Amino acid sequence: MLTIKYPSENTAVKDWRALLDDIVVAHKLEEDSNLKQPILEEDDTKVSGEKEISQYLKELKKSVDDWRAPGCGI
């Protein structure tokens, strides 16, 4: 499961939530006011920072879209 912990709700967090809901990936978003920057964890992968998380999710969306393309995956 993909987990994102973030210091406070903002536009980026809302965008991440919408994207993850759209691509139907198991995820959990948790607010943690002790953090200075957001952190994404998935299996052995750890990414921190808004730009870095956004890039990771963009690549994840591309992978999911490619897998769902006609003739691939399902």
C-alpha positions in Angstrom: 0.0 0.0 0.0 1.2 3.5 -0.8 1.2 5.9 2.2 1.7 9.6 2.1 2.2 11.5 5.4 2.1 15.3 5.2 2.4 18.2 7.6 -0.9 19.9 6.6 -3.6 19.6 4.0 -2.9 21.8 0.9 -3.6 21.8 -2.8 -0.9 19.3 -3.5 -2.4 16.8 -1.0 -5.8 17.3 -2.6 -4.4 16.7 -6.1 -2.5 13.5 -4.9 -5.7 12.2 -3.3 -7.7 12.8 -6.5 -5.1 11.2 -8.7 -4.8 8.1 -6.5 -8.6 7.8 -6.3 -8.7 8.1 -10.1 -6.2 5.4 -10.8 -7.6 3.2 -8.1 -4.5 2.4 -6.2 -4.5 1.3 -2.5 -3.4 4.2 -0.5 -3.5 6.0 2.8 -3.0 9.8 3.4 -2.2 10.8 6.9 -1.7 14.3 8.4 1.2 14.6 10.8 1.9 18.1 12.0 5.4 17.0 13.3 6.6 16.7 9.7 8.4 19.5 7.9 7.7 18.0 4.4 5.6 15.2 3.0 6.8 11.7 2.8 5.6 8.9 0.4 6.3 5.3 1.3 5.6 2.3 -0.9 7.2 -1.1 -0.3 11.0 -0.3 -0.2 10.5 3.1 -1.9 10.7 6.3 0.1 10.2 9.8 -1.5 10.1 13.1 0.3 9.1 16.6 -0.9 6.1 17.8 -2.8 7.8 18.0 -6.2 9.3 14.6 -5.8 6.0 13.0 -4.7 4.2 14.6 -7.5 6.7 13.2 -10.0 6.5 9.8 -8.5 2.7 9.8 -8.7 2.9 11.0 -12.3 5.1 8.1 -13.2 2.8 5.7 -11.3 -0.2 7.0 -13.2 1.6 6.5 -16.5 2.5 2.9 -15.5 -1.1 2.1 -14.5 -2.5 3.7 -17.7 0.0 1.8 -19.9 -0.9 -1.5 -18.1 -4.6 -0.8 -18.7 -4.1 0.0 -22.4 -5.8 -2.3 -24.9 -3.7 -5.5 -25.3 -1.8 -5.0 -22.0 -2.5 -6.3 -18.5 -6.3 -6.9 -18.5 
